[in-house]
């Protein structure tokens, strides 16, 4: 009887803690300009995931490049994010970028971008890179490529 109880407990633990699917990347949402000044721009977005598993894990941001009107303004880096079990969750992606690089490297396209912003009160923001899921030795990358026109009003 003790052996049966021990075997059934081990079986329950093993089958209860298995990964049926990897966490699912759903979409990037809530892209917004938090602050724009003469020297810096602060951008924010949420990467939304769903974890159908009873096991947790971690997600890390792997070199996500941020483009403002097709100009690479920099990358977002983040600490590892703990993945909750059996739930939908969002990872905040936020970064403050210096506009000095744009002024220095893209003088011709900067003037066009400034004129476009003045005329349309909007900018195109694109997030491009990957977020990586980690569980023990298992690792899986999720490709991110989201572009959205943001109103500055």
VMD Tcl script that builds the backbone (N, CA, C; Angstrom):
set m [mol new atoms 459]
animate dup $m
set s [atomselect $m all]
$s set {name element resname resid chain x y z} {
  {N N UNK 1 A 0.825 -1.189 0.000}
  {CA C UNK 1 A 0.000 0.000 0.000}
  {C C UNK 1 A 0.874 1.260 0.000}
  {N N UNK 2 A 1.980 1.235 0.784}
  {CA C UNK 2 A 2.859 2.396 0.836}
  {C C UNK 2 A 3.527 2.634 -0.506}
  {N N UNK 3 A 3.900 1.545 -1.199}
  {CA C UNK 3 A 4.523 1.688 -2.511}
  {C C UNK 3 A 3.536 2.282 -3.513}
  {N N UNK 4 A 2.303 1.855 -3.474}
  {CA C UNK 4 A 1.277 2.385 -4.367}
  {C C UNK 4 A 1.054 3.875 -4.103}
  {N N UNK 5 A 0.975 4.244 -2.845}
  {CA C UNK 5 A 0.790 5.648 -2.477}
  {C C UNK 5 A 1.983 6.491 -2.932}
  {N N UNK 6 A 3.187 5.975 -2.756}
  {CA C UNK 6 A 4.385 6.682 -3.188}
  {C C UNK 6 A 4.414 6.832 -4.712}
  {N N UNK 7 A 4.115 5.773 -5.437}
  {CA C UNK 7 A 4.092 5.828 -6.904}
  {C C UNK 7 A 3.010 6.770 -7.416}
  {N N UNK 8 A 1.842 6.734 -6.818}
  {CA C UNK 8 A 0.773 7.619 -7.272}
  {C C UNK 8 A 1.107 9.075 -6.966}
  {N N UNK 9 A 1.786 9.352 -5.852}
  {CA C UNK 9 A 2.204 10.713 -5.534}
  {C C UNK 9 A 3.238 11.205 -6.540}
  {N N UNK 10 A 4.216 10.379 -6.848}
  {CA C UNK 10 A 5.236 10.752 -7.832}
  {C C UNK 10 A 4.600 10.980 -9.201}
  {N N UNK 11 A 3.695 10.134 -9.615}
  {CA C UNK 11 A 3.008 10.278 -10.899}
  {C C UNK 11 A 2.213 11.580 -10.940}
  {N N UNK 12 A 1.517 11.894 -9.852}
  {CA C UNK 12 A 0.727 13.128 -9.799}
  {C C UNK 12 A 1.620 14.355 -9.888}
  {N N UNK 13 A 2.742 14.340 -9.202}
  {CA C UNK 13 A 3.663 15.471 -9.240}
  {C C UNK 13 A 4.246 15.638 -10.642}
  {N N UNK 14 A 4.642 14.548 -11.253}
  {CA C UNK 14 A 5.243 14.624 -12.591}
  {C C UNK 14 A 4.226 15.099 -13.625}
  {N N UNK 15 A 3.032 14.552 -13.608}
  {CA C UNK 15 A 2.039 14.950 -14.605}
  {C C UNK 15 A 1.435 16.303 -14.298}
  {N N UNK 16 A 1.405 16.709 -13.046}
  {CA C UNK 16 A 0.855 18.011 -12.679}
  {C C UNK 16 A 1.798 19.155 -12.999}
  {N N UNK 17 A 3.070 18.905 -13.161}
  {CA C UNK 17 A 4.069 19.954 -13.401}
  {C C UNK 17 A 4.719 19.813 -14.760}
  {N N UNK 18 A 3.972 19.423 -15.743}
  {CA C UNK 18 A 4.545 19.310 -17.076}
  {C C UNK 18 A 4.174 20.528 -17.902}
  {N N UNK 19 A 4.937 20.750 -18.929}
  {CA C UNK 19 A 4.661 21.856 -19.836}
  {C C UNK 19 A 3.857 21.311 -21.001}
  {N N UNK 20 A 2.608 21.734 -21.097}
  {CA C UNK 20 A 1.795 21.285 -22.214}
  {C C UNK 20 A 2.084 22.118 -23.466}
  {N N UNK 21 A 2.379 23.396 -23.266}
  {CA C UNK 21 A 2.701 24.305 -24.360}
  {C C UNK 21 A 3.674 25.346 -23.834}
  {N N UNK 22 A 4.421 25.952 -24.741}
  {CA C UNK 22 A 5.250 27.071 -24.313}
  {C C UNK 22 A 4.332 28.288 -24.123}
  {N N UNK 23 A 4.735 29.257 -23.295}
  {CA C UNK 23 A 3.923 30.471 -23.175}
  {C C UNK 23 A 3.744 31.113 -24.545}
  {N N UNK 24 A 2.593 31.678 -24.766}
  {CA C UNK 24 A 2.232 32.234 -26.072}
  {C C UNK 24 A 2.396 33.746 -26.068}
  {N N UNK 25 A 3.188 34.260 -27.028}
  {CA C UNK 25 A 3.259 35.711 -27.237}
  {C C UNK 25 A 2.020 36.106 -28.007}
  {N N UNK 26 A 1.255 37.077 -27.497}
  {CA C UNK 26 A 0.012 37.473 -28.144}
  {C C UNK 26 A 0.170 38.721 -29.005}
  {N N UNK 27 A 0.638 39.822 -28.409}
  {CA C UNK 27 A 0.756 41.071 -29.156}
  {C C UNK 27 A 1.494 42.114 -28.328}
  {N N UNK 28 A 1.869 43.211 -28.988}
  {CA C UNK 28 A 2.412 44.390 -28.319}
  {C C UNK 28 A 1.294 45.421 -28.311}
  {N N UNK 29 A 1.047 46.005 -27.139}
  {CA C UNK 29 A -0.085 46.900 -26.971}
  {C C UNK 29 A 0.351 48.141 -26.182}
  {N N UNK 30 A -0.509 49.128 -26.155}
  {CA C UNK 30 A -0.315 50.346 -25.363}
  {C C UNK 30 A 0.996 51.071 -25.694}
  {N N UNK 31 A 1.334 51.149 -26.963}
  {CA C UNK 31 A 2.524 51.904 -27.351}
  {C C UNK 31 A 2.209 53.379 -27.189}
  {N N UNK 32 A 3.081 54.064 -26.459}
  {CA C UNK 32 A 2.843 55.491 -26.250}
  {C C UNK 32 A 4.146 56.232 -26.011}
  {N N UNK 33 A 4.098 57.517 -26.280}
  {CA C UNK 33 A 5.193 58.412 -25.967}
  {C C UNK 33 A 4.883 58.969 -24.590}
  {N N UNK 34 A 5.717 58.614 -23.612}
  {CA C UNK 34 A 5.496 59.086 -22.244}
  {C C UNK 34 A 5.980 60.518 -22.081}
  {N N UNK 35 A 7.090 60.847 -22.740}
  {CA C UNK 35 A 7.664 62.177 -22.603}
  {C C UNK 35 A 8.539 62.448 -23.815}
  {N N UNK 36 A 8.454 63.641 -24.330}
  {CA C UNK 36 A 9.349 64.049 -25.410}
  {C C UNK 36 A 9.853 65.447 -25.082}
  {N N UNK 37 A 11.148 65.590 -25.159}
  {CA C UNK 37 A 11.778 66.869 -24.865}
  {C C UNK 37 A 12.794 67.196 -25.926}
  {N N UNK 38 A 13.568 68.235 -25.657}
  {CA C UNK 38 A 14.586 68.639 -26.626}
  {C C UNK 38 A 15.750 67.642 -26.669}
  {N N UNK 39 A 15.997 66.919 -25.563}
  {CA C UNK 39 A 17.145 66.015 -25.514}
  {C C UNK 39 A 16.773 64.536 -25.469}
  {N N UNK 40 A 15.611 64.207 -24.938}
  {CA C UNK 40 A 15.244 62.799 -24.739}
  {C C UNK 40 A 13.811 62.532 -25.168}
  {N N UNK 41 A 13.567 61.263 -25.438}
  {CA C UNK 41 A 12.210 60.777 -25.691}
  {C C UNK 41 A 12.039 59.497 -24.868}
  {N N UNK 42 A 10.914 59.388 -24.169}
  {CA C UNK 42 A 10.616 58.206 -23.373}
  {C C UNK 42 A 9.431 57.488 -24.010}
  {N N UNK 43 A 9.659 56.225 -24.364}
  {CA C UNK 43 A 8.632 55.408 -25.010}
  {C C UNK 43 A 8.263 54.253 -24.100}
  {N N UNK 44 A 6.993 53.827 -24.196}
  {CA C UNK 44 A 6.512 52.726 -23.373}
  {C C UNK 44 A 5.569 51.856 -24.190}
  {N N UNK 45 A 5.593 50.547 -23.914}
  {CA C UNK 45 A 4.680 49.588 -24.540}
  {C C UNK 45 A 4.550 48.379 -23.618}
  {N N UNK 46 A 3.557 47.539 -23.886}
  {CA C UNK 46 A 3.368 46.293 -23.149}
  {C C UNK 46 A 3.430 45.124 -24.117}
  {N N UNK 47 A 4.247 44.122 -23.799}
  {CA C UNK 47 A 4.274 42.861 -24.549}
  {C C UNK 47 A 3.372 41.892 -23.779}
  {N N UNK 48 A 2.285 41.440 -24.401}
  {CA C UNK 48 A 1.285 40.615 -23.729}
  {C C UNK 48 A 1.520 39.142 -24.061}
  {N N UNK 49 A 1.546 38.300 -23.020}
  {CA C UNK 49 A 1.768 36.862 -23.126}
  {C C UNK 49 A 0.656 36.116 -22.402}
  {N N UNK 50 A 0.510 34.844 -22.732}
  {CA C UNK 50 A -0.372 33.939 -21.998}
  {C C UNK 50 A 0.416 32.672 -21.673}
  {N N UNK 51 A 0.423 32.297 -20.382}
  {CA C UNK 51 A 1.106 31.079 -19.960}
  {C C UNK 51 A 0.039 30.064 -19.535}
  {N N UNK 52 A -0.230 29.028 -20.350}
  {CA C UNK 52 A -1.251 28.036 -19.998}
  {C C UNK 52 A -0.734 26.962 -19.039}
  {N N UNK 53 A 0.535 27.007 -18.672}
  {CA C UNK 53 A 1.175 25.958 -17.880}
  {C C UNK 53 A 1.098 26.234 -16.387}
  {N N UNK 54 A 1.243 25.154 -15.618}
  {CA C UNK 54 A 1.304 25.308 -14.166}
  {C C UNK 54 A 2.715 25.662 -13.709}
  {N N UNK 55 A 3.684 25.570 -14.617}
  {CA C UNK 55 A 5.064 25.944 -14.302}
  {C C UNK 55 A 5.301 27.407 -14.648}
  {N N UNK 56 A 6.136 28.038 -13.856}
  {CA C UNK 56 A 6.493 29.425 -14.104}
  {C C UNK 56 A 7.737 29.452 -14.969}
  {N N UNK 57 A 8.456 30.505 -14.957}
  {CA C UNK 57 A 9.693 30.657 -15.707}
  {C C UNK 57 A 10.076 32.115 -15.672}
  {N N UNK 58 A 10.968 32.513 -16.552}
  {CA C UNK 58 A 11.354 33.919 -16.651}
  {C C UNK 58 A 11.405 34.330 -18.116}
  {N N UNK 59 A 11.214 35.614 -18.348}
  {CA C UNK 59 A 11.357 36.206 -19.667}
  {C C UNK 59 A 12.422 37.280 -19.575}
  {N N UNK 60 A 13.261 37.341 -20.604}
  {CA C UNK 60 A 14.272 38.392 -20.665}
  {C C UNK 60 A 14.188 39.075 -22.024}
  {N N UNK 61 A 14.444 40.363 -22.008}
  {CA C UNK 61 A 14.419 41.157 -23.235}
  {C C UNK 61 A 15.767 40.999 -23.917}
  {N N UNK 62 A 15.751 40.549 -25.166}
  {CA C UNK 62 A 16.974 40.341 -25.939}
  {C C UNK 62 A 17.100 41.414 -27.016}
  {N N UNK 63 A 17.686 42.550 -26.656}
  {CA C UNK 63 A 18.085 43.523 -27.661}
  {C C UNK 63 A 16.925 43.969 -28.560}
  {N N UNK 64 A 15.900 44.583 -27.982}
  {CA C UNK 64 A 14.799 45.123 -28.777}
  {C C UNK 64 A 15.176 46.532 -29.218}
  {N N UNK 65 A 15.252 46.724 -30.531}
  {CA C UNK 65 A 15.557 48.035 -31.097}
  {C C UNK 65 A 14.275 48.839 -31.232}
  {N N UNK 66 A 14.374 50.129 -30.941}
  {CA C UNK 66 A 13.242 51.034 -31.055}
  {C C UNK 66 A 13.547 52.021 -32.171}
  {N N UNK 67 A 12.594 52.144 -33.097}
  {CA C UNK 67 A 12.728 53.054 -34.228}
  {C C UNK 67 A 11.643 54.124 -34.118}
  {N N UNK 68 A 12.041 55.380 -34.297}
  {CA C UNK 68 A 11.102 56.487 -34.350}
  {C C UNK 68 A 11.197 57.056 -35.750}
  {N N UNK 69 A 10.104 56.969 -36.496}
  {CA C UNK 69 A 10.081 57.390 -37.906}
  {C C UNK 69 A 11.253 56.808 -38.683}
  {N N UNK 70 A 11.453 55.492 -38.545}
  {CA C UNK 70 A 12.476 54.706 -39.237}
  {C C UNK 70 A 13.907 55.076 -38.849}
  {N N UNK 71 A 14.096 55.773 -37.732}
  {CA C UNK 71 A 15.431 56.094 -37.225}
  {C C UNK 71 A 15.642 55.278 -35.959}
  {N N UNK 72 A 16.700 54.464 -35.946}
  {CA C UNK 72 A 17.014 53.625 -34.788}
  {C C UNK 72 A 17.494 54.524 -33.654}
  {N N UNK 73 A 16.665 54.657 -32.593}
  {CA C UNK 73 A 17.020 55.541 -31.482}
  {C C UNK 73 A 17.713 54.801 -30.351}
  {N N UNK 74 A 17.713 53.475 -30.377}
  {CA C UNK 74 A 18.398 52.711 -29.341}
  {C C UNK 74 A 17.719 51.396 -29.045}
  {N N UNK 75 A 18.158 50.764 -27.964}
  {CA C UNK 75 A 17.608 49.473 -27.581}
  {C C UNK 75 A 17.024 49.540 -26.178}
  {N N UNK 76 A 16.095 48.636 -25.926}
  {CA C UNK 76 A 15.509 48.487 -24.602}
  {C C UNK 76 A 16.177 47.299 -23.934}
  {N N UNK 77 A 16.577 47.496 -22.710}
  {CA C UNK 77 A 17.062 46.370 -21.935}
  {C C UNK 77 A 16.238 46.325 -20.659}
  {N N UNK 78 A 16.123 45.152 -20.087}
  {CA C UNK 78 A 15.272 44.992 -18.919}
  {C C UNK 78 A 15.798 43.862 -18.059}
  {N N UNK 79 A 15.468 43.900 -16.785}
  {CA C UNK 79 A 15.771 42.777 -15.914}
  {C C UNK 79 A 14.831 41.633 -16.268}
  {N N UNK 80 A 15.191 40.417 -15.851}
  {CA C UNK 80 A 14.329 39.272 -16.124}
  {C C UNK 80 A 12.991 39.460 -15.430}
  {N N UNK 81 A 11.949 38.995 -16.101}
  {CA C UNK 81 A 10.582 39.131 -15.615}
  {C C UNK 81 A 10.067 37.746 -15.253}
  {N N UNK 82 A 9.516 37.579 -14.053}
  {CA C UNK 82 A 8.969 36.296 -13.622}
  {C C UNK 82 A 7.634 36.035 -14.304}
  {N N UNK 83 A 7.496 34.858 -14.905}
  {CA C UNK 83 A 6.280 34.463 -15.610}
  {C C UNK 83 A 5.321 33.814 -14.615}
  {N N UNK 84 A 4.113 34.362 -14.470}
  {CA C UNK 84 A 3.142 33.721 -13.579}
  {C C UNK 84 A 2.561 32.471 -14.234}
  {N N UNK 85 A 2.169 31.503 -13.406}
  {CA C UNK 85 A 1.584 30.256 -13.914}
  {C C UNK 85 A 0.122 30.480 -14.290}
  {N N UNK 86 A -0.291 29.839 -15.380}
  {CA C UNK 86 A -1.682 29.786 -15.825}
  {C C UNK 86 A -2.368 31.146 -15.829}
  {N N UNK 87 A -1.771 32.120 -16.533}
  {CA C UNK 87 A -2.403 33.433 -16.596}
  {C C UNK 87 A -1.895 34.225 -17.793}
  {N N UNK 88 A -2.653 35.278 -18.110}
  {CA C UNK 88 A -2.232 36.233 -19.122}
  {C C UNK 88 A -1.557 37.380 -18.389}
  {N N UNK 89 A -0.450 37.877 -18.941}
  {CA C UNK 89 A 0.304 38.917 -18.267}
  {C C UNK 89 A 0.985 39.800 -19.305}
  {N N UNK 90 A 1.431 40.971 -18.868}
  {CA C UNK 90 A 2.103 41.922 -19.750}
  {C C UNK 90 A 3.457 42.295 -19.168}
  {N N UNK 91 A 4.441 42.395 -20.040}
  {CA C UNK 91 A 5.773 42.846 -19.667}
  {C C UNK 91 A 5.897 44.298 -20.113}
  {N N UNK 92 A 6.215 45.203 -19.199}
  {CA C UNK 92 A 6.407 46.601 -19.620}
  {C C UNK 92 A 7.726 46.765 -20.359}
  {N N UNK 93 A 7.665 47.435 -21.482}
  {CA C UNK 93 A 8.861 47.759 -22.271}
  {C C UNK 93 A 8.973 49.275 -22.290}
  {N N UNK 94 A 9.936 49.818 -21.575}
  {CA C UNK 94 A 10.082 51.266 -21.502}
  {C C UNK 94 A 11.539 51.640 -21.617}
  {N N UNK 95 A 11.775 52.730 -22.301}
  {CA C UNK 95 A 13.138 53.219 -22.426}
  {C C UNK 95 A 13.164 54.701 -22.718}
  {N N UNK 96 A 14.194 55.371 -22.239}
  {CA C UNK 96 A 14.422 56.779 -22.535}
  {C C UNK 96 A 15.626 56.856 -23.451}
  {N N UNK 97 A 15.456 57.548 -24.555}
  {CA C UNK 97 A 16.478 57.586 -25.589}
  {C C UNK 97 A 16.914 59.017 -25.849}
  {N N UNK 98 A 18.207 59.181 -26.047}
  {CA C UNK 98 A 18.777 60.489 -26.344}
  {C C UNK 98 A 18.522 60.832 -27.805}
  {N N UNK 99 A 18.072 62.029 -28.029}
  {CA C UNK 99 A 17.846 62.468 -29.405}
  {C C UNK 99 A 19.118 63.017 -30.047}
  {N N UNK 100 A 20.196 63.130 -29.262}
  {CA C UNK 100 A 21.457 63.645 -29.797}
  {C C UNK 100 A 21.977 62.769 -30.933}
  {N N UNK 101 A 21.807 61.454 -30.803}
  {CA C UNK 101 A 22.257 60.539 -31.859}
  {C C UNK 101 A 21.511 60.817 -33.164}
  {N N UNK 102 A 20.231 61.086 -33.062}
  {CA C UNK 102 A 19.432 61.377 -34.256}
  {C C UNK 102 A 19.882 62.699 -34.856}
  {N N UNK 103 A 20.091 63.711 -34.011}
  {CA C UNK 103 A 20.538 65.013 -34.503}
  {C C UNK 103 A 21.871 64.894 -35.225}
  {N N UNK 104 A 22.787 64.104 -34.654}
  {CA C UNK 104 A 24.142 63.994 -35.194}
  {C C UNK 104 A 24.197 63.144 -36.463}
  {N N UNK 105 A 23.566 61.962 -36.425}
  {CA C UNK 105 A 23.713 61.002 -37.516}
  {C C UNK 105 A 22.712 61.173 -38.657}
  {N N UNK 106 A 21.617 61.855 -38.416}
  {CA C UNK 106 A 20.542 61.894 -39.415}
  {C C UNK 106 A 20.042 63.318 -39.638}
  {N N UNK 107 A 20.935 64.241 -39.954}
  {CA C UNK 107 A 20.552 65.647 -40.093}
  {C C UNK 107 A 19.501 65.853 -41.181}
  {N N UNK 108 A 19.639 65.177 -42.306}
  {CA C UNK 108 A 18.682 65.365 -43.397}
  {C C UNK 108 A 17.324 64.754 -43.065}
  {N N UNK 109 A 17.310 63.534 -42.549}
  {CA C UNK 109 A 16.029 62.902 -42.248}
  {C C UNK 109 A 15.389 63.518 -41.013}
  {N N UNK 110 A 16.182 64.145 -40.132}
  {CA C UNK 110 A 15.633 64.793 -38.947}
  {C C UNK 110 A 14.729 65.949 -39.348}
  {N N UNK 111 A 15.168 66.776 -40.279}
  {CA C UNK 111 A 14.357 67.903 -40.714}
  {C C UNK 111 A 13.037 67.422 -41.287}
  {N N UNK 112 A 13.090 66.378 -42.099}
  {CA C UNK 112 A 11.852 65.814 -42.636}
  {C C UNK 112 A 10.956 65.267 -41.547}
  {N N UNK 113 A 11.540 64.618 -40.546}
  {CA C UNK 113 A 10.758 64.063 -39.440}
  {C C UNK 113 A 10.102 65.163 -38.612}
  {N N UNK 114 A 10.860 66.252 -38.348}
  {CA C UNK 114 A 10.305 67.364 -37.576}
  {C C UNK 114 A 9.146 68.007 -38.328}
  {N N UNK 115 A 9.343 68.231 -39.618}
  {CA C UNK 115 A 8.253 68.816 -40.418}
  {C C UNK 115 A 7.033 67.903 -40.459}
  {N N UNK 116 A 7.257 66.609 -40.564}
  {CA C UNK 116 A 6.142 65.650 -40.577}
  {C C UNK 116 A 5.388 65.673 -39.256}
  {N N UNK 117 A 6.125 65.712 -38.133}
  {CA C UNK 117 A 5.486 65.752 -36.817}
  {C C UNK 117 A 4.670 67.023 -36.663}
  {N N UNK 118 A 5.206 68.152 -37.108}
  {CA C UNK 118 A 4.477 69.416 -37.005}
  {C C UNK 118 A 3.201 69.369 -37.829}
  {N N UNK 119 A 3.255 68.786 -39.013}
  {CA C UNK 119 A 2.094 68.729 -39.894}
  {C C UNK 119 A 1.053 67.718 -39.429}
  {N N UNK 120 A 1.480 66.548 -38.953}
  {CA C UNK 120 A 0.521 65.474 -38.667}
  {C C UNK 120 A 0.283 65.226 -37.183}
  {N N UNK 121 A 1.094 65.806 -36.299}
  {CA C UNK 121 A 0.997 65.568 -34.848}
  {C C UNK 121 A 1.085 64.087 -34.502}
  {N N UNK 122 A 1.865 63.325 -35.265}
  {CA C UNK 122 A 2.019 61.894 -34.971}
  {C C UNK 122 A 3.405 61.428 -35.427}
  {N N UNK 123 A 3.820 60.284 -34.863}
  {CA C UNK 123 A 5.082 59.664 -35.264}
  {C C UNK 123 A 4.861 58.160 -35.366}
  {N N UNK 124 A 5.700 57.512 -36.166}
  {CA C UNK 124 A 5.686 56.053 -36.260}
  {C C UNK 124 A 6.718 55.495 -35.300}
  {N N UNK 125 A 6.296 54.546 -34.467}
  {CA C UNK 125 A 7.195 53.887 -33.530}
  {C C UNK 125 A 7.194 52.408 -33.853}
  {N N UNK 126 A 8.388 51.815 -33.901}
  {CA C UNK 126 A 8.510 50.389 -34.192}
  {C C UNK 126 A 9.418 49.734 -33.157}
  {N N UNK 127 A 8.966 48.587 -32.651}
  {CA C UNK 127 A 9.754 47.752 -31.747}
  {C C UNK 127 A 10.156 46.513 -32.534}
  {N N UNK 128 A 11.464 46.222 -32.573}
  {CA C UNK 128 A 11.964 45.088 -33.349}
  {C C UNK 128 A 13.062 44.378 -32.554}
  {N N UNK 129 A 12.886 43.074 -32.313}
  {CA C UNK 129 A 13.874 42.308 -31.567}
  {C C UNK 129 A 13.261 41.023 -31.066}
  {N N UNK 130 A 13.674 40.593 -29.872}
  {CA C UNK 130 A 13.117 39.356 -29.332}
  {C C UNK 130 A 13.078 39.385 -27.813}
  {N N UNK 131 A 12.164 38.584 -27.287}
  {CA C UNK 131 A 12.035 38.330 -25.861}
  {C C UNK 131 A 12.213 36.830 -25.704}
  {N N UNK 132 A 13.008 36.427 -24.720}
  {CA C UNK 132 A 13.347 35.010 -24.557}
  {C C UNK 132 A 12.742 34.457 -23.278}
  {N N UNK 133 A 12.080 33.274 -23.416}
  {CA C UNK 133 A 11.501 32.550 -22.281}
  {C C UNK 133 A 12.531 31.538 -21.779}
  {N N UNK 134 A 12.706 31.471 -20.450}
  {CA C UNK 134 A 13.660 30.543 -19.837}
  {C C UNK 134 A 12.938 29.698 -18.792}
  {N N UNK 135 A 13.189 28.397 -18.840}
  {CA C UNK 135 A 12.726 27.475 -17.803}
  {C C UNK 135 A 13.799 26.402 -17.664}
  {N N UNK 136 A 14.633 26.541 -16.637}
  {CA C UNK 136 A 15.764 25.620 -16.483}
  {C C UNK 136 A 16.709 25.768 -17.662}
  {N N UNK 137 A 17.028 24.648 -18.328}
  {CA C UNK 137 A 17.900 24.678 -19.503}
  {C C UNK 137 A 17.138 24.985 -20.791}
  {N N UNK 138 A 15.808 24.961 -20.734}
  {CA C UNK 138 A 14.975 25.225 -21.899}
  {C C UNK 138 A 14.896 26.736 -22.135}
  {N N UNK 139 A 15.016 27.147 -23.396}
  {CA C UNK 139 A 14.947 28.555 -23.762}
  {C C UNK 139 A 14.252 28.663 -25.116}
  {N N UNK 140 A 13.385 29.693 -25.267}
  {CA C UNK 140 A 12.664 29.871 -26.521}
  {C C UNK 140 A 12.546 31.371 -26.817}
  {N N UNK 141 A 12.940 31.809 -28.047}
  {CA C UNK 141 A 12.813 33.233 -28.379}
  {C C UNK 141 A 11.455 33.551 -29.021}
  {N N UNK 142 A 10.928 34.718 -28.708}
  {CA C UNK 142 A 9.726 35.252 -29.353}
  {C C UNK 142 A 10.146 36.488 -30.131}
  {N N UNK 143 A 9.898 36.486 -31.438}
  {CA C UNK 143 A 10.255 37.627 -32.276}
  {C C UNK 143 A 9.213 38.732 -32.101}
  {N N UNK 144 A 9.702 39.951 -31.940}
  {CA C UNK 144 A 8.855 41.123 -31.783}
  {C C UNK 144 A 9.082 42.011 -32.997}
  {N N UNK 145 A 8.005 42.403 -33.678}
  {CA C UNK 145 A 8.070 43.346 -34.781}
  {C C UNK 145 A 6.725 44.059 -34.844}
  {N N UNK 146 A 6.645 45.170 -34.150}
  {CA C UNK 146 A 5.385 45.900 -34.045}
  {C C UNK 146 A 5.617 47.352 -34.407}
  {N N UNK 147 A 4.801 47.872 -35.321}
  {CA C UNK 147 A 4.885 49.273 -35.727}
  {C C UNK 147 A 3.507 49.899 -35.540}
  {N N UNK 148 A 3.517 51.127 -35.033}
  {CA C UNK 148 A 2.244 51.806 -34.796}
  {C C UNK 148 A 2.440 53.314 -34.921}
  {N N UNK 149 A 1.436 53.988 -35.461}
  {CA C UNK 149 A 1.447 55.440 -35.550}
  {C C UNK 149 A 0.847 55.979 -34.263}
  {N N UNK 150 A 1.587 56.861 -33.579}
  {CA C UNK 150 A 1.179 57.393 -32.281}
  {C C UNK 150 A 0.891 58.879 -32.407}
  {N N UNK 151 A -0.250 59.281 -31.882}
  {CA C UNK 151 A -0.620 60.690 -31.863}
  {C C UNK 151 A 0.085 61.398 -30.714}
  {N N UNK 152 A 0.570 62.599 -30.966}
  {CA C UNK 152 A 1.258 63.370 -29.928}
  {C C UNK 152 A 0.349 64.408 -29.278}
  {N N UNK 153 A -0.930 64.385 -29.577}
  {CA C UNK 153 A -1.863 65.367 -28.987}
  {C C UNK 153 A -2.155 65.051 -27.562}
}
mol reanalyze $m
mol bondsrecalc $m
mol representation Tube
mol addrep $m
